Amino acid sequence: MDEQSGLSDQELLARHVAGDPNAFGELVRRHRDRLWAVALRTLGDREEAADAVQDALVSAFRAAHTFRGQSAVTTWLHRITVNACLDRARKAASRKTSPVDDTTRLEQLLEPHESAEAPAERQDLHRELFAALAKLPADQRAALVLVDMQGYPVAEAARILDVPSGTVKSRCARGRARLLPLLTHLRADTGGNEGPGGGRNRTPGTSVPPVSRRTDTGPNGPAAVKGGGGRA
């Protein structure tokens, strides 16, 4: 394991393709937390997010031989994860249901220690933010999660989503325009504090308020995939 920790992501993926039984597990350990954060913020539901990450990792495990090195391994993993999230979001929309409509589920999105200790207004912000995001089309939601909540540059988000940068900008702009009437009162309540820099890819006064910067790995975060099951 010590030897693997010194290898690059691409070297680990190559070893996995060559038959190393531990290489993919090391990749998962390196990137699982960020994949989980993206999935949770895109879907707004712990169980759906965990299932999406699991689906994505199984797909990546099986499709590793197709990786050609045209992007970073982390970009490739994020793209597969976002696609798995969008697939689940579209299926949920077709069933006319939304996981964030359930107040109990929304409470579960907060880390246990934060739920117990954070001010009530912080919990309200989380609740209203996820409820507002749930009203967006899945494609717009994914773009906003990557750019405004995870802080990815537009170019990197475009590589993850496998669309042109202009498409990401357009989706973000449309999503922000739809969210603005729902979130203006939240921005007023926070006194306009948007954090250092404010984000160079964001339009002043219209970006999504960031949620807690701590990564929520969840008490039952997705485990390293060893193969079997799932979509190719």
C-alpha positions as CSV (number, residue, x, y, z in Angstrom):
1,M,0.0,0.0,0.0
2,D,2.9,2.4,0.8
3,E,4.2,1.8,-2.7
4,Q,0.8,2.5,-4.2
5,S,0.5,5.8,-2.3
6,G,3.4,7.2,-4.2
7,L,2.0,6.4,-7.6
8,S,0.1,8.8,-9.8
9,D,-3.6,8.3,-10.5
10,Q,-2.9,7.3,-14.0
11,E,-0.3,4.7,-12.9
12,L,-2.8,3.3,-10.5
13,L,-5.4,3.0,-13.2
14,A,-2.9,1.3,-15.5
15,R,-2.0,-1.2,-12.7
16,H,-5.7,-1.9,-12.2
17,V,-6.1,-2.7,-15.9
18,A,-3.1,-4.9,-15.7
19,G,-4.7,-6.9,-12.9
20,D,-3.4,-5.3,-9.7
21,P,-6.2,-6.2,-7.2
22,N,-5.5,-3.2,-4.9
23,A,-4.8,-0.3,-7.3
24,F,-8.4,0.7,-7.9
25,G,-9.1,0.7,-4.1
26,E,-6.4,3.2,-3.7
27,L,-7.9,5.4,-6.4
28,V,-11.3,5.2,-4.6
29,R,-9.7,6.2,-1.3
30,R,-8.1,9.2,-2.9
31,H,-11.2,10.6,-4.6
32,R,-14.3,9.2,-2.8
33,D,-14.8,12.2,-0.6
34,R,-15.0,14.7,-3.4
35,L,-17.2,12.4,-5.5
36,W,-19.5,11.9,-2.6
37,A,-19.8,15.7,-2.0
38,V,-20.7,16.3,-5.7
39,A,-23.2,13.5,-5.7
40,L,-24.8,14.6,-2.4
41,R,-25.1,18.2,-3.5
42,T,-26.5,17.3,-6.9
43,L,-29.1,14.8,-5.7
44,G,-29.8,16.2,-2.2
45,D,-30.4,12.7,-0.7
46,R,-27.9,10.5,1.1
47,E,-29.2,7.2,-0.2
48,E,-29.5,8.4,-3.8
49,A,-26.0,9.9,-3.6
50,A,-24.4,6.8,-2.2
51,D,-26.1,4.7,-4.9
52,A,-24.9,7.1,-7.6
53,V,-21.3,7.0,-6.4
54,Q,-21.4,3.2,-6.1
55,D,-22.8,3.0,-9.7
56,A,-20.1,5.3,-10.9
57,L,-17.3,3.5,-9.3
58,V,-18.5,0.1,-10.6
59,S,-18.7,1.7,-14.1
60,A,-15.2,3.1,-13.7
61,F,-13.9,-0.2,-12.4
62,R,-15.2,-2.0,-15.5
63,A,-14.4,0.8,-18.0
64,A,-10.9,1.5,-16.9
65,H,-9.5,-0.1,-20.0
66,T,-11.2,2.6,-22.1
67,F,-9.3,5.5,-20.4
68,R,-7.0,7.1,-22.9
69,G,-5.4,9.8,-20.8
70,Q,-7.0,12.7,-22.6
71,S,-8.0,14.2,-19.2
72,A,-7.0,13.7,-15.6
73,V,-8.2,10.5,-13.9
74,T,-10.0,12.7,-11.4
75,T,-11.9,14.5,-14.2
76,W,-12.8,11.1,-15.7
77,L,-14.1,9.8,-12.4
78,H,-16.1,13.0,-11.8
79,R,-17.7,12.8,-15.2
80,I,-18.8,9.2,-14.6
81,T,-20.2,10.3,-11.2
82,V,-22.1,13.3,-12.5
83,N,-23.6,11.2,-15.3
84,A,-24.7,8.7,-12.7
85,C,-26.3,11.5,-10.7
86,L,-28.0,13.0,-13.7
87,D,-29.4,9.6,-14.6
88,R,-30.9,9.2,-11.2
89,A,-32.2,12.8,-11.1
90,R,-34.0,12.3,-14.5
91,K,-35.5,9.1,-13.2
92,A,-36.7,10.8,-10.1
93,A,-38.2,13.7,-12.2
94,S,-40.0,11.2,-14.4
95,R,-41.6,9.7,-11.2
96,K,-42.7,13.2,-10.2
97,T,-40.9,12.9,-6.9
98,S,-38.2,14.9,-5.3
99,P,-36.1,13.6,-2.4
100,V,-35.6,17.0,-0.9
101,D,-39.3,17.5,-0.3
102,D,-39.0,15.4,2.8
103,T,-37.9,17.6,5.8
104,T,-36.6,14.5,7.6
105,R,-34.3,13.7,4.7
106,L,-33.1,17.3,4.6
107,E,-32.1,17.2,8.2
108,Q,-30.0,14.1,7.4
109,L,-28.0,16.1,4.9
110,L,-26.3,17.9,7.8
111,E,-23.4,16.3,9.5
112,P,-24.4,14.9,12.9
113,H,-22.3,17.3,14.9
114,E,-23.4,20.3,12.7
115,S,-27.1,19.4,13.1
116,A,-26.7,19.5,16.9
117,E,-24.5,22.6,17.2
118,A,-25.0,24.8,14.2
119,P,-27.3,27.9,14.6
120,A,-30.8,27.4,13.4
121,E,-30.4,29.9,10.6
122,R,-27.6,27.8,9.2
123,Q,-29.8,24.7,9.1
124,D,-32.5,26.8,7.4
125,L,-30.1,27.9,4.8
126,H,-29.1,24.3,4.0
127,R,-32.8,23.3,3.8
128,E,-33.8,26.2,1.6
129,L,-30.8,25.9,-0.7
130,F,-31.3,22.2,-1.4
131,A,-35.0,22.7,-1.8
132,A,-34.3,25.5,-4.4
133,L,-31.7,23.4,-6.2
134,A,-34.2,20.6,-6.5
135,K,-36.4,22.8,-8.6
136,L,-33.8,23.2,-11.3
137,P,-33.4,20.9,-14.3
138,A,-30.7,18.2,-13.6
139,D,-28.2,19.6,-16.1
140,Q,-28.4,23.1,-14.6
141,R,-28.2,21.7,-11.1
142,A,-25.0,19.7,-11.9
143,A,-23.3,22.8,-13.5
144,L,-24.1,25.0,-10.4
145,V,-22.9,22.3,-8.0
146,L,-19.6,22.0,-9.7
147,V,-18.9,25.7,-10.3
148,D,-20.7,27.6,-7.5
149,M,-20.6,25.0,-4.7
150,Q,-17.5,22.9,-5.4
151,G,-15.5,25.8,-6.8
152,Y,-14.4,24.1,-10.1
153,P,-13.3,26.5,-12.9
154,V,-15.7,26.5,-15.8
155,A,-13.2,24.8,-18.0
156,E,-12.8,21.9,-15.6
157,A,-16.5,21.6,-15.1
158,A,-16.9,21.5,-18.8
159,R,-14.5,18.5,-19.0
160,I,-16.3,16.7,-16.2
161,L,-19.7,17.2,-17.9
162,D,-18.2,16.6,-21.3
163,V,-19.8,19.7,-22.8
164,P,-18.3,23.0,-24.1
165,S,-17.4,25.7,-21.6
166,G,-20.1,27.9,-23.1
167,T,-22.7,25.3,-22.3
168,V,-21.6,25.3,-18.7
169,K,-21.7,29.1,-18.5
170,S,-25.2,29.0,-20.1
171,R,-26.5,26.4,-17.7
172,C,-25.1,28.3,-14.7
173,A,-26.6,31.6,-15.9
174,R,-30.0,30.0,-16.4
175,G,-29.8,28.2,-13.1
176,R,-28.8,31.3,-11.2
177,A,-31.6,33.3,-12.9
178,R,-34.1,30.7,-11.7
179,L,-32.6,30.5,-8.2
180,L,-32.2,34.2,-7.6
181,P,-35.9,34.9,-6.6
182,L,-35.7,31.9,-4.2
183,L,-32.4,32.8,-2.6
184,T,-32.3,36.6,-2.4
185,H,-33.6,36.6,1.2
186,L,-30.9,34.2,2.2
187,R,-28.2,36.5,0.8
188,A,-29.7,39.4,2.6
189,D,-29.7,37.4,5.9
190,T,-26.0,36.6,5.6
191,G,-25.1,40.3,5.1
192,G,-23.5,39.7,1.7
193,N,-20.6,37.7,2.9
194,E,-19.5,35.4,0.1
195,G,-16.1,34.3,1.2
196,P,-12.7,35.3,-0.1
197,G,-12.5,36.2,-3.8
198,G,-16.1,35.4,-4.5
199,G,-15.2,33.1,-7.4
200,R,-13.9,34.4,-10.7
201,N,-16.4,32.4,-12.7
202,R,-19.4,33.7,-10.9
203,T,-21.7,36.6,-11.8
204,P,-21.7,39.0,-8.8
205,G,-24.9,38.9,-6.8
206,T,-26.3,35.8,-8.5
207,S,-24.2,32.8,-7.5
208,V,-25.5,30.0,-5.3
209,P,-24.6,30.5,-1.6
210,P,-22.0,27.9,-0.7
211,V,-22.9,25.2,1.8
212,S,-20.5,24.0,4.5
213,R,-17.0,23.6,3.1
214,R,-16.5,20.4,5.1
215,T,-16.8,17.3,3.0
216,D,-19.7,15.2,4.2
217,T,-18.5,11.6,3.8
218,G,-21.5,10.3,5.7
219,P,-21.5,7.6,8.3
220,N,-21.9,5.0,5.6
221,G,-19.9,6.5,2.8
222,P,-19.4,4.4,-0.4
223,A,-16.8,1.7,0.1
224,A,-14.1,0.8,-2.3
225,V,-15.4,-1.1,-5.2
226,K,-14.0,-4.6,-5.8
227,G,-16.0,-5.4,-8.9
228,G,-19.3,-7.0,-9.8
229,G,-22.8,-5.6,-10.3
230,G,-23.8,-2.2,-11.8
231,R,-23.8,-0.7,-15.2
232,A,-20.8,-0.9,-17.5
